Amino acid sequence: MDLSVGFKKYICVQLSGYTEDLNFLLVYRSPNSDLNNNSNLLVLLKKFSKIKGQKIYVGDFNLPNIDWDLVSTPGGVRSMESMFLNCVRDLYLHQLVSKATRFRTSQKSNILDLILVHDKDVVANIDYNSPIGNSDHIVLVFVLRHTWNLVRKRAKQKYNFNKGEYDKMRVCQN
């Protein structure tokens, strides 16, 4: 899958199943991300949404000014937060993280780490675990509710008649 868009930090993983693929997009957007990188992120999200199969978008999007309870932002129409929310709405995504994911002394706690899905029933039991090491971000652990058939169809046996030794067969017939 080609998602080349110029966004700087992402990983895309596709797990191929017999009936449907499961696609993960893991994103890190720096809080110092410039306008070009921000635009590329929105393009990346749109391109990823067109991939066949189930899609899960996760990562640290670093958008502290979004109020996910109200799905709004105090920023203007041209703010990254506003453009991101419009993109999420346009792609019919559901944001599933409901508690703050970043805590730092003397700063307001925020939901910076997101789980975005098209079908909100695909994710269950989101656990908010302690940070690893000195990180100020908690660890999100979730369960996928996805029936996934890994069994591939058995290949059909095909004969290569072009490699038949017909002269030897004719000798055996006589």
C-alpha positions as CSV (number, residue, x, y, z in Angstrom):
1,M,0.0,0.0,0.0
2,D,1.4,3.3,-1.0
3,L,0.7,6.1,1.4
4,S,3.6,8.4,0.4
5,V,2.4,11.9,1.4
6,G,5.3,13.5,3.1
7,F,4.0,13.3,6.6
8,K,7.1,12.7,8.8
9,K,6.3,10.1,11.5
10,Y,3.9,7.2,10.8
11,I,3.8,3.5,10.5
12,C,1.2,1.5,8.5
13,V,0.6,-2.2,9.2
14,Q,-1.7,-4.3,7.1
15,L,-2.6,-7.8,8.3
16,S,-4.1,-9.8,5.4
17,G,-6.9,-12.1,6.2
18,Y,-8.9,-14.4,3.9
19,T,-12.1,-12.3,3.9
20,E,-10.8,-8.9,5.1
21,D,-7.6,-7.0,5.8
22,L,-7.0,-5.3,9.2
23,N,-5.1,-2.0,8.8
24,F,-3.4,0.0,11.5
25,L,-2.0,3.5,11.1
26,L,0.2,4.6,14.0
27,V,0.9,8.4,14.0
28,Y,3.2,10.7,16.0
29,R,2.6,14.4,15.3
30,S,5.1,16.7,16.9
31,P,3.6,19.6,18.9
32,N,6.0,21.7,16.8
33,S,4.7,20.4,13.5
34,D,4.7,23.0,10.8
35,L,1.8,23.8,8.4
36,N,3.2,21.6,5.6
37,N,3.5,18.6,7.9
38,N,0.0,19.2,9.4
39,S,-1.5,19.3,5.8
40,N,0.3,16.1,5.0
41,L,-1.2,14.4,8.1
42,L,-4.7,15.3,6.9
43,V,-3.9,13.9,3.4
44,L,-2.4,10.7,5.0
45,L,-5.6,10.2,7.0
46,K,-7.7,10.6,3.8
47,K,-5.5,8.2,1.8
48,F,-5.5,5.6,4.6
49,S,-9.3,5.8,4.8
50,K,-9.5,4.5,1.2
51,I,-7.7,1.3,1.9
52,K,-9.9,-1.8,1.8
53,G,-10.6,-3.6,5.0
54,Q,-11.0,-2.6,8.6
55,K,-9.0,0.5,9.7
56,I,-7.7,1.7,13.1
57,Y,-5.9,5.0,13.4
58,V,-3.9,5.3,16.7
59,G,-1.2,7.6,18.0
60,D,-0.1,10.8,19.6
61,F,-1.7,13.5,17.6
62,N,-0.7,16.3,20.0
63,L,-3.8,18.4,19.7
64,P,-4.5,19.6,23.2
65,N,-7.0,22.3,22.3
66,I,-9.7,19.8,21.2
67,D,-12.5,19.2,23.6
68,W,-13.4,15.6,22.8
69,D,-16.5,15.7,25.0
70,L,-18.0,18.5,22.9
71,V,-16.0,17.6,19.7
72,S,-15.0,21.2,19.4
73,T,-12.1,23.6,19.6
74,P,-11.7,27.2,20.5
75,G,-9.3,27.7,17.6
76,G,-10.3,29.4,14.4
77,V,-11.4,27.7,11.2
78,R,-7.7,27.6,10.0
79,S,-6.3,26.1,13.2
80,M,-4.9,22.6,13.0
81,E,-7.4,21.4,15.6
82,S,-10.3,22.7,13.6
83,M,-9.0,21.2,10.3
84,F,-8.4,17.9,12.1
85,L,-11.9,17.8,13.5
86,N,-13.3,18.5,10.1
87,C,-11.2,15.7,8.6
88,V,-12.4,13.3,11.4
89,R,-16.0,14.3,10.6
90,D,-15.5,14.0,6.8
91,L,-14.1,10.5,7.2
92,Y,-16.9,9.5,9.6
93,L,-14.4,8.5,12.3
94,H,-15.2,7.9,16.0
95,Q,-12.7,9.0,18.6
96,L,-12.8,6.4,21.4
97,V,-10.4,7.7,24.1
98,S,-12.4,9.3,26.9
99,K,-9.8,10.1,29.6
100,A,-6.7,12.3,29.6
101,T,-3.6,10.5,28.2
102,R,-0.9,13.0,29.2
103,F,-0.2,14.3,32.6
104,R,2.6,16.8,33.4
105,T,3.1,18.8,36.6
106,S,1.9,22.4,36.3
107,Q,0.1,21.7,33.0
108,K,-3.5,20.8,32.3
109,S,-4.0,17.1,31.5
110,N,-5.1,16.4,27.9
111,I,-6.3,13.7,25.5
112,L,-3.4,13.7,23.1
113,D,-3.3,10.0,22.3
114,L,-6.3,8.9,20.1
115,I,-7.9,5.8,18.8
116,L,-10.0,6.6,15.7
117,V,-12.2,4.0,14.0
118,H,-14.9,3.9,11.4
119,D,-16.8,1.2,13.3
120,K,-16.8,2.0,17.0
121,D,-17.8,-1.6,17.9
122,V,-14.4,-2.9,16.6
123,V,-12.6,-1.8,19.8
124,A,-13.5,-2.8,23.3
125,N,-12.2,-2.5,26.8
126,I,-9.8,0.4,26.6
127,D,-7.5,0.3,29.6
128,Y,-5.5,3.4,30.7
129,N,-2.3,2.0,32.1
130,S,0.6,3.7,33.9
131,P,3.3,5.4,31.8
132,I,6.4,3.5,30.8
133,G,9.6,4.9,32.3
134,N,9.7,8.7,32.5
135,S,7.0,9.2,29.9
136,D,4.2,11.7,30.7
137,H,1.8,9.7,28.5
138,I,-0.2,6.8,29.7
139,V,-0.3,3.5,27.9
140,L,-3.5,2.6,26.1
141,V,-4.4,-1.1,25.8
142,F,-7.5,-2.2,23.9
143,V,-9.1,-5.3,22.6
144,L,-10.1,-5.7,19.0
145,R,-13.5,-7.2,18.3
146,H,-12.7,-8.5,14.9
147,T,-13.5,-11.9,13.5
148,W,-10.7,-12.7,11.3
149,N,-10.2,-15.8,9.2
150,L,-6.5,-16.5,8.6
151,V,-7.2,-19.7,6.7
152,R,-6.3,-19.3,3.0
153,K,-8.0,-21.3,0.3
154,R,-6.0,-24.4,-0.7
155,A,-4.4,-23.9,-4.1
156,K,-6.1,-25.8,-6.9
157,Q,-3.9,-28.4,-8.5
158,K,-3.2,-27.5,-12.1
159,Y,-1.5,-29.7,-14.6
160,N,1.0,-28.2,-17.0
161,F,0.2,-30.0,-20.2
162,N,3.0,-28.2,-22.0
163,K,5.6,-30.3,-20.1
164,G,4.0,-33.6,-20.9
165,E,6.3,-36.3,-22.4
166,Y,3.8,-37.2,-25.1
167,D,6.4,-39.1,-27.3
168,K,7.1,-41.5,-24.4
169,M,3.4,-42.0,-23.7
170,R,2.8,-42.9,-27.4
171,V,5.6,-45.5,-27.2
172,C,3.9,-47.0,-24.1
173,Q,0.6,-47.2,-25.9
174,N,2.0,-49.4,-28.7
